[in-house]
């Protein structure tokens, strides 16, 4: 089975180089150092999630067809209010 994962850079002090890994089909989010760390954490989280569902006799969602899109925000935001990446 193959599932979509969205990686997002973490913009918080102390987490330089870390990424979130979002797995929409399971509504899971985890994180790791670098893309490789986030991918490994996502794999671990999904493995634990699926094993728990199987033990409880619950269904597993089918592979997903997640789409990534963007939106435009039309609000004037002062430059000093923007977080520095």
SVG drawing of the C-alpha trace seen along z (x, -y; Angstrom):
<svg xmlns="http://www.w3.org/2000/svg" viewBox="-13 -47 32 55">
<polyline fill="none" stroke="black" stroke-width="0.4" points="0.0,0.0 1.2,-3.5 0.0,-6.7 0.7,-10.3 3.0,-12.2 3.3,-16.0 6.6,-17.4 6.7,-20.8 9.7,-22.7 9.4,-23.6 9.9,-27.3 10.5,-27.3 13.6,-28.1 15.5,-25.0 14.1,-23.0 16.4,-24.1 16.6,-21.4 13.5,-19.6 10.4,-18.8 6.8,-17.8 5.4,-14.8 1.7,-14.8 -0.1,-11.6 -3.6,-12.7 -5.2,-9.2 -4.6,-8.5 -4.8,-12.1 -1.3,-11.6 1.5,-14.2 5.0,-13.5 8.4,-15.1 12.0,-14.3 15.4,-15.8 15.7,-16.4 13.4,-14.8 14.9,-11.4 14.2,-11.7 10.6,-12.9 10.1,-10.1 11.3,-7.5 9.1,-8.9 6.1,-8.8 6.8,-5.2 7.0,-4.3 3.8,-6.2 1.9,-4.5 3.2,-1.1 2.1,-1.6 -1.3,-3.0 -2.1,-0.2 -1.0,2.5 -3.3,1.0 -6.2,0.8 -5.7,4.4 -5.6,5.5 -8.8,3.7 -10.5,5.2 -10.9,1.7 -10.7,1.0 -7.6,-0.5 -8.2,-3.3 -7.3,-2.5 -4.4,-4.2 -5.2,-7.9 -4.9,-10.3 -4.0,-13.4 -3.6,-16.7 -1.5,-19.6 -2.8,-23.1 -2.1,-26.7 -4.3,-29.6 -3.7,-33.4 -4.1,-35.4 -5.3,-38.9 -4.6,-40.5 -2.0,-43.2 0.5,-41.8 3.2,-44.2 6.7,-42.9 7.8,-42.9 4.9,-40.5 6.2,-37.8 8.2,-34.9 11.7,-34.7 12.4,-31.3"/>
</svg>
